[in-house]
C-alpha cells in the first residue's frame, strides 16, 4: 500500500491500521527493544549491518576538514549512525538525531558521552521534523523509513530540511534478488528472528512485526518513484548482500 495525504489507513506488518494507530504501535515496539536494539542488529545480521551502515556513511560523505557539515539522522535514537558519521568526518561535522521514541533517545544520550558538541538528540516525528527548513547538508535514515506511518510525508520532510544541493541517504531492507537465497531468507526471517528476539529481548512479537514490515516495504523502483515525487533528484538505489538491503540516494537540487 502506498500512503497518500488523503489516506487514513496504512499497514503495521501484515495488519491494516489507521495512520494514527501505527505511530502508537511502532512506539510500543521500540519501547520494548530499545536496550537490546543494536545487539539484536548484530545477531540478526551476523554483523553485516556494520558494513551496510558503513556504506550509508560513505554516501553521506562528511568532509574530513573543519568545514561545517550538518547531518540530520532521522529515526536514529541509539546514535549508531550519528557516531559513525562523526568518526568519519572532520571537526566541522555535526549530527542532529531525531527520534519519536524516548527510550531509543535515552540509549543514544547515554552512549554519547564525550560527543556532546558533535551530536545532539531531539524528540520528534519524521513526518514533522522540529528543525528549520534548509538547515542540513545531508539527511540519513537507517532502517527507519518503513516505520514512518506516511512514508510520502516523511520524504517530503527530508526534502524540506535539506539545503539546495543536500544529499539524502536511506538504508532499508529490500527484496532479495538471488535465486535460492530468497527462500532461505524467508525461512530465517519468519522462523528464527522471532526466536532470537524472545531469547534476547524477552518478546518475539516486536520482531514478527519488523519482519512483516520488511515484506510490506515498497520495492526499490517503487520507493525511487516516491523519492522523485517528494522532490529528490538524481535518485539511485544499490542492492547490498544480494538485495537483503538497499542503499537509496538522492539530492535536493
N, C-alpha and C positions, 0 to 999 in steps of 0.2 A: 504494500500500500504506500502510495506517495502522498504525504500530507500536503495540504494547501491551507492558506489562511482561512478559507471558508469551512474546512473540515473540522468536525468536533471529535472525531474518533481517530485512533491510531492503534498501534499494536504494542503489547507488552509480552514479549516472547511470542507464543502462538495464540495468545488471547487478544481479543479486540476490547479496548478500553477507551475512555474519554481522554483527551489531552490533559485535562486537569488531574485525572487519576494516575496517569502514567508517571508524572513527576513525583507524586507521593510514593508510588510503588518502587520507583528507581531509588529514591532516597532511602527507603527501608532496606533495599538490597545492600547498598553501600554502607549503611549504618552497621549491618551485620558483618561485613567483610573487611572493613577499613583497616583493622590492626594486622590482618594477615594478607592484605591485598597484594603487596609486592612479592611476598613469599609464595603465594599461590601462582603468581605470574611465572616465577621461576619453575615451579613444579609442573604447571600445566604445559609450558612450552619447552621444557627441558633446557631452559636457559636461553632459548633462541630469541626471546623478547628483547634481550640486551642488544643483539645485533640489529634487530628491527628498529629499536629506538635510536641506535647509532645512525642508521640510515635517515631517520627523521631529523636528527640534529644536523646531519650533513646538508639536508635540504633547507633547513632554517639558515644555515651558513652564517653564524655570528662572526663578525670580524675579529681578528686576533690583535687588534690595536686598541688604543684608548678612545677611538671614535664612539660616541654614544650610539647604542643599538638597543631598542626597546622591543621586547618579545612578550606577547600575551600567550600564556599556557592555559588553555581552556580545559575544564574538567580534569585538572592536573593536581588534585588536592594533596597527594602524598609527596609532591615535589620531585618525583623521579626524573621527569623530563626537564624541569627547570634547573636542577642541579647539573644535569648533563650539558645543557646549553651554556650555563655559566662556566663550566670547566673547559668547554671548547672555545669560548670567546675570550676577548681581551678585557681590560679593566673597565671599558665603557659599556659592557653588556649588562642589561638589567632585565629581569623577568618578573612579570606580574602573573601570579597564579590565581585563577578564578574558578571556584567550585561551589556547587549548590549544597554540598553535603558537609556539615560542620565536623563530623567525625573524621572525614578524609583530611580536611584542613588542619585539624588538631594534630594528626600524624605528621603532616608536612611541616608545620611550625616547629614541632619537637625536633625534627631532623635537620632543620635549617640553622642550627646554632653556628655562629661564626659567619653566616652568609646574609645577615640582616640588611646590609646595604645593597646587596645584589638581587635578592629575592624577596618579594612581598606577597602576602596572601590576602585575598579578598573573597568574602562570601558573595556569590552572585550566580545568576542563571545564564546559561549560554544563549538563551533566546532574548535576553535583555541585559546585556553586559553593563555593569556600573562603571564605565570608563568613557572618556571623551572620544568623539569622532576623530579619525585620522591620527591617532596617537602612536600607533605601533608600526615598527618596521617589519615585523613578522608575527604571524598567528600560527600556533601549533596546537594540535589536539591529537592525543594518542588513545585509541580505544574508547573514545567518549562520544563521538558524534552519533553513534547508533542509539545511545541512551537519551538523546535530546528528543523530547516529545514531538516537536515540529521541526524536522531537520531543515526545511527551507528557511525558517526563521533564524535558526542558528547560523546558517550560511550567510544570510543577509547581515547579521550582526558582525560576523567575521569581516565582511567587506567594509562595513561601516567604520570599524575601529582601525582598519589598516590605512596607512598613508598611501597616496599615489605612488606606485612602484613597490609597494609592500608585498611580501610573499605569504602564501597560505600553504601550510603543510599538514596533512592529515594522515595518520596511520590508523588503519582499521582492518579488522578481519574481513576476508573476502571469499572468493569462490575458487576452490581447488581446481586446477586445470591439468593435473597429471593423472592419466588413466590408472585406475587401481588405488591411487592414493586417496581419491575422494571417498571410496567406500571405507577404507581403513580410518580415515579422519572422522567420518560419521560414527563409526563404531566406537572409537576412542572418545569422541566428544560427548555422545549421548549416554554412554555407559560408564566410562572411567572418571571423567571430570567431576560429576556429582559425587562419586565415591571419595575422590580426593578432597573435595570440598567438605564433606561430612567429617572426614578424618582430621583435617587441619583447622577448619573454621567451626566445626560442630554442627553445620547445617548443609544439606545438599541442595535445597530449593533455590538459593541465590544463583548457584552455578547451572541449574537447569535453565533458569531464565537467561543467563549470559549465553549459553549455547544456543538457545532458541532465538535470541536476539541477533546472533551472528547470521543465522539462516534467513532471517527476515530482512536483513540489511540489503539495500539495492546493489545490484551487480555493478562492476566498475564503470561500464559505459553509461548506465542509468545515473549513477552518482555523479559522473563527469557532466552529464546534462544538467543536473541540479546545480552544480557549481557554476556552470555558464549562465544559467537562469538567474543566479544570485548576483552576477556581475563580474565574476572572475574570468580572466583570460589566460591564454597560453596554458590551458588545462591539460594535465597529463596524469597517467597512473602507471605504476610499475609493480608487477607482482613480485612478491618475495616468498621464498621457501615453497615453491610450487603453487603459489596462489593462496596459501593459507592466510596471508596478509597482503595488503596492497598499500603502497605509498601514493597518495593523491596530492598533487601540487597545482598551484595556480597563482596568478598575480592580479593585484588590483592595479589597473592601468589608469 
